[in-house]
């Protein structure tokens, strides 16, 4: 059920739908209020006479019923690592670190206070009650749910559980919604390929979101406890922070080699030291996760290695293509073609075809021919009659249709033209109907015609699509072009 939920929650983002931010905030507040009420009631009970032994036994039994895992060797170490989860979450939700603090939308000092008051406080109180109630360590459930049973009863626990479910759903939706923005900002900061930084590079970013959803679903089936999932996320955040800190430290070292300004060198020396210490702290966290449970380390490595391998693969391929495109002789390939031959693909004499003929004539090629394939003799005869009646100054060439093929005659014709005139180029004009209305777009073809795919592989052939746009009817009931 968890795997299916992770995949389903990615669908709104993949289909270009956004969730209202007020709903996300309301869902986050539901879990925060539920946790706050649970801890507040627990502190009141503790302050007014201590936790009843019966209540402690109820909470402990509930915790054991949600799945206790043996082999709990490092409780203090795992507790300290788990306490870093909110800080790692800030890495995902915060703004670009390359922006100067005074230019950020949210002041870093405000973030620090929010973290200290609304995150560190509940963590400390939760850890206190875990010790006071003798709660088991590794569990399938959330500790505060068992505490809610002890402090608020069965009904209160169910209400808290529903609030947590709502918060979990909106948290996943929020993460999916933020991921495309995060990818774009990482590309702007040169961490990811620059192609992802383009505003119109929506499809590549959504593809990465889909891959992340599949990867998260796979890891959720492997990591059976909430603590394990949190540790994998902490591992990923620590590795990313360590790489960034090491890069900043290396940048400071390079400034020391190049700059002769005393103030700049002092700042670079301090930056190199601070970021190297931060790198050591992050690596200490990674080592601590490995010591606590090697399975968490393996899952974290997989979570980072899969997307990183895909990005490296595409980056290496792109570098090879760029290397092949680099000219070795800047004088080669600069001779102008002798002539330009125009070919207009015609299926019927409609407004889109007339627009393509007008555009092709305006470009004044050396020769211009309209081309159609005789796949329906009756339709072909009707097209010839309409063409003669229109008195268009362009000849209409009708190709036969051997063995029912509709594309290969056109490709063979273009190849024959290229064989007769190898020093010339052939421009193929293809009328395409587009529409701004949702209902009309439903009836239009959204795929690339096969003839375009085939002609792209021909040398000396230029494909020119002539769009004919259908927009909504105007006040007179006539469509605008």
C-alpha positions as CSV (number, residue, x, y, z in Angstrom):
1,X,0.0,0.0,0.0
2,X,2.9,2.4,0.8
3,X,4.5,1.7,-2.6
4,X,1.3,2.3,-4.5
5,X,0.7,5.5,-2.5
6,X,4.1,6.9,-3.3
7,X,3.6,6.3,-7.0
8,X,0.0,7.7,-7.1
9,X,1.0,10.9,-5.3
10,X,3.5,11.6,-8.1
11,X,0.8,11.6,-10.8
12,X,-0.5,15.2,-10.2
13,X,3.0,16.7,-10.8
14,X,3.6,14.4,-13.8
15,X,0.4,15.6,-15.4
16,X,1.3,19.2,-14.8
17,X,-1.2,19.8,-12.0
18,X,-0.4,21.8,-8.9
19,X,-1.9,21.5,-5.4
20,X,-3.0,24.7,-3.7
21,X,-0.3,25.8,-1.2
22,X,-2.9,26.6,1.4
23,X,-4.0,23.0,1.4
24,X,-0.4,21.9,1.8
25,X,0.0,24.3,4.7
26,X,-3.2,23.1,6.3
27,X,-2.2,19.5,6.0
28,X,1.2,20.2,7.5
29,X,-0.4,22.1,10.4
30,X,-2.7,19.1,11.1
31,X,0.2,16.9,12.0
32,X,2.1,19.7,13.8
33,X,-1.0,20.5,15.9
34,X,-1.6,16.8,16.7
35,X,2.0,16.3,17.8
36,X,1.9,19.5,19.8
37,X,-1.3,18.5,21.6
38,X,0.1,15.1,22.4
39,X,3.4,16.4,23.8
40,X,1.6,19.3,25.6
41,X,-0.8,16.9,27.3
42,X,2.1,14.6,28.2
43,X,4.0,17.4,29.8
44,X,0.9,18.5,31.8
45,X,0.5,14.9,33.0
46,X,4.2,14.7,33.9
47,X,4.1,18.0,35.7
48,X,1.0,17.2,37.7
49,X,2.2,14.0,39.2
50,X,4.0,11.9,36.8
51,X,3.0,9.4,34.1
52,X,0.8,6.6,35.4
53,X,2.4,3.2,35.3
54,X,-0.6,1.8,33.6
55,X,-0.4,4.4,30.9
56,X,3.3,3.7,30.4
57,X,2.5,0.0,30.0
58,X,-0.2,0.8,27.4
59,X,2.2,2.9,25.4
60,X,4.9,0.3,25.6
61,X,2.6,-2.5,24.5
62,X,1.3,-0.4,21.6
63,X,4.9,0.3,20.5
64,X,5.8,-3.4,20.7
65,X,2.6,-4.3,18.6
66,X,3.7,-2.0,15.8
67,X,6.8,-4.1,15.2
68,X,9.9,-4.2,17.4
69,X,13.2,-5.1,15.7
70,X,15.9,-6.9,17.7
71,X,19.5,-6.1,17.4
72,X,19.2,-2.5,18.7
73,X,22.9,-1.9,19.3
74,X,23.4,1.9,19.2
75,X,20.3,3.6,20.6
76,X,22.0,6.9,21.5
77,X,23.8,7.1,18.2
78,X,20.6,6.4,16.2
79,X,18.7,8.9,18.4
80,X,21.3,11.6,17.6
81,X,21.2,10.8,13.9
82,X,17.4,10.8,13.9
83,X,17.4,14.3,15.5
84,X,19.2,15.6,12.4
85,X,16.3,14.7,10.1
86,X,14.6,18.2,10.3
87,X,17.9,19.9,9.6
88,X,18.3,17.7,6.5
89,X,14.7,18.4,5.5
90,X,15.7,22.1,5.5
91,X,18.3,21.4,2.8
92,X,15.5,20.2,0.5
93,X,13.0,23.0,1.3
94,X,15.3,25.9,1.6
95,X,16.2,28.4,-1.1
96,X,19.3,28.2,-3.3
97,X,22.4,28.4,-1.1
98,X,24.2,30.4,-3.8
99,X,22.0,33.4,-3.2
100,X,23.2,36.0,-0.7
101,X,21.4,36.0,2.6
102,X,20.0,39.5,2.1
103,X,18.5,38.5,-1.2
104,X,16.6,35.5,-0.1
105,X,12.9,35.5,0.4
106,X,13.1,33.9,3.8
107,X,15.7,35.3,6.2
108,X,18.2,32.6,7.4
109,X,17.9,33.9,10.9
110,X,14.2,33.3,10.8
111,X,14.7,29.8,9.6
112,X,17.1,29.2,12.5
113,X,14.6,30.4,15.1
114,X,11.8,28.2,13.5
115,X,14.1,25.2,13.6
116,X,15.1,25.8,17.2
117,X,11.6,26.5,18.6
118,X,9.3,24.4,16.5
119,X,11.6,21.5,15.6
120,X,14.3,21.0,18.2
121,X,11.8,21.5,21.1
122,X,9.4,18.7,20.0
123,X,12.4,16.4,19.3
124,X,13.8,16.8,22.8
125,X,10.4,16.4,24.4
126,X,9.7,13.3,22.3
127,X,13.0,11.8,23.3
128,X,12.3,12.5,26.9
129,X,9.0,10.6,26.8
130,X,10.6,7.7,24.9
131,X,13.0,7.3,27.8
132,X,10.4,7.9,30.4
133,X,8.0,5.3,28.9
134,X,10.8,2.9,28.1
135,X,9.7,2.8,24.5
136,X,11.5,0.3,22.2
137,X,13.9,1.6,19.7
138,X,13.4,0.4,16.1
139,X,9.8,0.2,15.3
140,X,7.4,0.3,12.3
141,X,5.3,3.0,14.0
142,X,5.9,6.5,15.0
143,X,6.7,7.0,18.8
144,X,4.3,9.8,19.3
145,X,1.4,7.6,18.2
146,X,2.0,5.2,21.1
147,X,2.3,8.3,23.4
148,X,-1.0,9.5,22.1
149,X,-2.6,6.2,23.2
150,X,-1.2,6.7,26.7
151,X,-2.1,10.4,27.0
152,X,-5.2,10.8,24.9
153,X,-6.8,7.3,24.8
154,X,-7.8,5.2,21.8
155,X,-10.0,7.9,20.2
156,X,-7.2,10.5,20.6
157,X,-4.7,8.1,19.0
158,X,-6.9,7.6,16.0
159,X,-7.4,11.3,15.5
160,X,-3.6,11.9,15.8
161,X,-3.0,9.0,13.3
162,X,-5.4,10.6,10.8
163,X,-3.6,13.9,11.2
164,X,-0.3,12.2,10.6
165,X,-1.6,10.5,7.4
166,X,-2.8,13.9,6.1
167,X,0.6,15.4,6.9
168,X,2.4,12.6,5.2
169,X,0.4,12.9,2.1
170,X,0.9,16.6,1.8
171,X,4.6,16.2,2.6
172,X,5.0,13.8,-0.3
173,X,3.0,16.0,-2.6
174,X,5.0,19.1,-1.5
175,X,8.3,17.2,-2.2
176,X,7.2,16.2,-5.7
177,X,6.0,19.8,-6.4
178,X,9.4,21.2,-5.2
179,X,11.5,18.7,-7.0
180,X,11.3,20.3,-10.5
181,X,12.2,23.7,-9.0
182,X,15.1,22.2,-7.1
183,X,16.3,20.5,-10.2
184,X,16.2,23.8,-12.1
185,X,18.1,25.6,-9.4
186,X,20.7,22.9,-9.2
187,X,21.2,23.2,-12.9
188,X,21.5,27.0,-12.6
189,X,24.2,26.4,-10.0
190,X,26.0,24.1,-12.4
191,X,25.4,21.0,-10.2
192,X,23.1,19.4,-12.8
193,X,23.3,19.8,-16.7
194,X,22.5,23.3,-17.8
195,X,19.7,21.9,-20.1
196,X,17.5,21.4,-17.0
197,X,17.8,25.1,-16.2
198,X,15.8,26.2,-19.2
199,X,12.3,27.4,-18.3
200,X,10.8,25.2,-21.1
201,X,12.7,22.1,-20.1
202,X,9.6,20.7,-18.4
203,X,9.7,17.2,-19.8
204,X,13.2,16.3,-18.7
205,X,12.5,17.5,-15.2
206,X,9.2,15.6,-15.0
207,X,11.0,12.5,-16.3
208,X,13.4,12.8,-13.4
209,X,10.4,13.2,-11.0
210,X,8.9,10.0,-12.4
211,X,12.2,8.2,-11.9
212,X,12.5,9.5,-8.4
213,X,9.0,8.3,-7.6
214,X,9.8,4.8,-8.9
215,X,13.1,4.8,-6.9
216,X,11.3,6.0,-3.7
217,X,8.7,3.3,-4.1
218,X,11.3,0.6,-4.6
219,X,13.2,1.8,-1.5
220,X,10.0,1.9,0.6
221,X,9.4,-1.8,-0.1
222,X,13.0,-2.5,1.0
223,X,13.0,-0.3,4.1
224,X,10.3,-1.5,6.4
225,X,10.6,1.0,9.2
226,X,10.0,4.8,9.4
227,X,13.4,5.1,11.0
228,X,15.2,3.4,8.1
229,X,13.5,5.8,5.6
230,X,14.6,8.8,7.7
231,X,18.1,7.5,7.9
232,X,18.4,7.1,4.1
233,X,17.2,10.6,3.6
234,X,19.7,11.8,6.2
235,X,22.5,9.9,4.4
236,X,21.6,11.5,1.1
237,X,21.4,15.0,2.6
238,X,24.8,14.5,4.4
239,X,26.5,13.3,1.2
240,X,25.1,16.2,-0.8
241,X,26.2,18.7,1.9
242,X,29.6,17.0,2.1
243,X,30.2,17.3,-1.6
244,X,29.1,21.0,-1.6
245,X,31.3,21.8,1.4
246,X,34.3,20.1,-0.2
247,X,33.7,22.0,-3.4
248,X,33.5,25.3,-1.5
249,X,36.7,24.4,0.4
250,X,38.4,23.7,-3.0
251,X,37.2,27.0,-4.3
252,X,38.8,28.8,-1.3
253,X,42.0,27.0,-2.1
254,X,41.9,28.1,-5.7
255,X,41.3,31.7,-4.7
256,X,44.4,31.6,-2.5
257,X,46.5,30.5,-5.5
258,X,45.2,33.2,-7.8
259,X,44.4,36.3,-5.7
260,X,47.0,38.7,-4.3
261,X,44.5,40.9,-2.3
262,X,44.9,40.5,1.4
263,X,41.3,40.8,2.3
264,X,40.2,38.3,-0.4
265,X,42.9,35.9,0.8
266,X,41.8,36.1,4.4
267,X,38.2,35.5,3.5
268,X,39.2,32.6,1.2
269,X,41.4,31.1,4.0
270,X,38.5,31.2,6.5
271,X,36.1,29.8,3.9
272,X,38.4,26.9,3.2
273,X,38.8,26.0,6.8
274,X,35.1,26.4,7.7
275,X,33.8,24.3,4.8
276,X,36.5,21.7,5.3
277,X,35.3,21.3,8.9
278,X,31.7,21.1,7.7
279,X,32.8,18.4,5.3
280,X,34.4,16.4,8.2
281,X,31.2,16.8,10.2
282,X,29.0,15.5,7.3
283,X,31.4,12.5,6.7
284,X,31.2,11.7,10.5
285,X,27.5,11.5,10.1
286,X,27.9,9.1,7.1
287,X,30.3,6.9,9.2
288,X,27.8,7.0,12.1
289,X,25.0,5.7,9.8
290,X,27.3,2.9,8.6
291,X,28.1,1.9,12.2
292,X,24.4,2.0,13.3
293,X,23.2,-0.2,10.5
294,X,25.0,-1.1,7.3
295,X,21.7,-1.7,5.5
296,X,20.9,2.0,5.8
297,X,24.2,2.9,4.2
298,X,23.6,0.5,1.3
299,X,20.1,1.8,0.7
300,X,21.4,5.4,0.8
301,X,24.1,4.6,-1.7
302,X,21.5,3.0,-4.1
303,X,19.2,6.1,-3.7
304,X,22.0,8.4,-4.8
305,X,23.8,6.1,-7.2
306,X,20.9,5.4,-9.5
307,X,20.0,9.0,-10.4
308,X,23.7,10.0,-10.4
309,X,24.6,7.2,-12.8
310,X,21.8,8.3,-15.2
311,X,23.0,11.9,-15.1
312,X,26.6,10.9,-15.6
313,X,25.6,8.6,-18.5
314,X,23.7,11.4,-20.3
315,X,26.4,13.9,-19.6
316,X,29.2,11.7,-21.0
317,X,27.1,11.1,-24.1
318,X,26.4,14.8,-24.5
319,X,30.2,15.5,-24.1
320,X,31.0,13.0,-26.9
321,X,28.4,14.6,-29.2
322,X,29.8,18.0,-28.6
323,X,33.3,16.7,-29.3
324,X,32.2,15.2,-32.6
325,X,30.5,18.5,-33.5
326,X,33.6,20.6,-32.8
327,X,35.0,21.7,-36.3
328,X,38.6,20.6,-37.0
329,X,38.7,22.7,-40.1
330,X,36.7,26.0,-40.0
331,X,36.9,26.3,-43.8
332,X,35.1,23.0,-44.5
333,X,31.4,22.7,-45.2
334,X,31.0,26.4,-45.9
335,X,30.3,26.2,-49.7
336,X,26.8,27.4,-50.6
337,X,24.4,25.0,-52.3
338,X,23.9,25.6,-56.1
339,X,20.1,25.7,-56.0
340,X,17.1,25.1,-53.7
341,X,14.3,22.8,-54.7
342,X,11.0,23.1,-52.9
343,X,8.5,20.2,-52.4
344,X,5.1,20.8,-50.7
345,X,3.4,17.7,-49.3
346,X,-0.3,18.0,-50.1
347,X,-3.1,15.7,-48.8
348,X,-6.1,17.9,-49.7
349,X,-6.6,21.4,-51.0
350,X,-7.6,23.0,-47.7
351,X,-6.7,26.2,-46.1
352,X,-3.6,24.8,-44.4
353,X,-2.3,23.5,-47.8
354,X,-3.0,26.9,-49.4
355,X,-1.0,28.6,-46.6
356,X,1.9,26.2,-47.2
357,X,1.9,26.9,-50.9
358,X,1.9,30.7,-50.3
359,X,4.8,30.4,-47.8
360,X,6.8,28.2,-50.2
361,X,6.3,30.6,-53.1
362,X,7.3,33.6,-50.9
363,X,10.7,31.9,-50.3
364,X,11.2,31.7,-54.0
365,X,13.0,28.4,-54.5
366,X,14.6,27.5,-57.8
367,X,11.9,24.9,-58.5
368,X,8.7,24.2,-56.6
369,X,6.5,21.1,-56.8
370,X,3.4,20.0,-54.9
371,X,3.5,16.3,-54.0
372,X,0.7,13.9,-53.1
373,X,0.5,10.1,-52.9
374,X,-2.3,8.3,-54.7
375,X,-3.5,6.1,-51.9
376,X,-7.2,6.8,-52.8
377,X,-7.9,7.2,-56.5
378,X,-11.2,9.0,-56.0
379,X,-9.6,11.5,-53.5
380,X,-6.7,12.0,-55.9
381,X,-9.0,12.8,-58.8
382,X,-10.9,15.3,-56.6
383,X,-7.6,16.9,-55.6
384,X,-6.5,17.2,-59.2
385,X,-9.8,18.9,-60.2
386,X,-9.6,21.3,-57.2
387,X,-6.0,22.1,-58.0
388,X,-6.8,22.9,-61.7
389,X,-9.8,25.0,-60.6
390,X,-7.6,27.0,-58.2
391,X,-5.2,27.9,-61.0
392,X,-2.2,27.7,-58.6
393,X,1.2,28.4,-60.3
394,X,2.6,25.3,-58.9
395,X,2.6,21.9,-60.6
396,X,1.0,18.9,-58.8
397,X,2.9,15.6,-58.9
398,X,1.0,12.4,-58.1
399,X,3.0,9.5,-56.8
400,X,1.8,5.9,-57.0
401,X,1.4,3.8,-53.9
402,X,3.3,0.5,-54.2
403,X,2.1,-2.2,-51.8
404,X,-0.1,0.2,-49.8
405,X,2.9,2.3,-48.6
406,X,2.1,6.0,-47.9
407,X,5.5,7.3,-46.8
408,X,8.2,5.4,-48.8
409,X,7.1,7.0,-52.2
410,X,7.8,10.5,-50.8
411,X,11.1,9.5,-49.4
412,X,12.1,7.7,-52.7
413,X,11.1,10.9,-54.6
414,X,13.2,13.1,-52.4
415,X,16.2,10.7,-52.8
416,X,15.8,10.8,-56.5
417,X,15.9,14.6,-56.5
418,X,19.0,14.5,-54.4
419,X,20.6,12.0,-56.7
420,X,19.9,14.2,-59.8
421,X,21.2,17.4,-58.0
422,X,23.8,16.3,-55.4
423,X,25.0,19.9,-55.0
424,X,21.5,21.3,-54.3
425,X,19.3,21.1,-51.3
426,X,15.6,20.1,-51.1
427,X,13.2,22.0,-48.8
428,X,10.1,20.0,-47.9
429,X,7.2,22.1,-46.8
430,X,4.6,20.3,-44.6
431,X,1.4,21.9,-43.5
432,X,0.5,21.4,-39.9
433,X,-2.8,22.3,-38.2
434,X,-2.5,23.6,-34.6
435,X,-5.2,24.9,-32.3
436,X,-5.3,26.9,-29.1
437,X,-8.6,25.4,-28.0
438,X,-8.6,22.3,-25.8
439,X,-11.5,20.7,-27.6
440,X,-10.0,21.1,-31.0
441,X,-6.6,19.9,-29.9
442,X,-8.3,16.6,-28.9
443,X,-9.1,15.9,-32.6
444,X,-5.7,16.9,-33.9
445,X,-2.7,14.7,-34.2
446,X,0.0,15.2,-31.6
447,X,2.6,12.8,-32.9
448,X,5.3,13.6,-35.5
449,X,4.4,12.2,-38.9
450,X,6.5,9.2,-40.0
451,X,7.5,11.0,-43.2
452,X,9.2,13.7,-41.1
453,X,11.1,11.1,-39.1
454,X,12.3,9.4,-42.2
455,X,13.3,12.7,-44.0
456,X,15.4,13.8,-41.0
457,X,17.8,11.0,-41.8
458,X,18.4,12.3,-45.4
459,X,21.3,14.5,-46.2
460,X,20.7,17.7,-48.0
461,X,17.0,17.8,-47.0
462,X,15.5,20.7,-45.0
463,X,12.1,20.2,-43.4
464,X,9.9,23.2,-43.0
465,X,6.6,22.9,-41.1
466,X,4.1,25.5,-42.0
467,X,1.6,26.0,-39.1
468,X,-2.0,26.9,-39.7
469,X,-3.5,28.0,-36.4
470,X,-7.1,27.5,-35.5
471,X,-8.2,29.8,-32.7
472,X,-11.5,30.4,-31.0
473,X,-14.2,31.9,-33.1
474,X,-14.3,35.7,-33.1
475,X,-17.4,37.9,-32.7
476,X,-18.4,37.4,-36.4
477,X,-18.2,33.7,-36.2
478,X,-15.1,33.4,-38.5
479,X,-12.0,31.7,-37.4
480,X,-8.8,33.7,-37.3
481,X,-5.6,32.5,-38.9
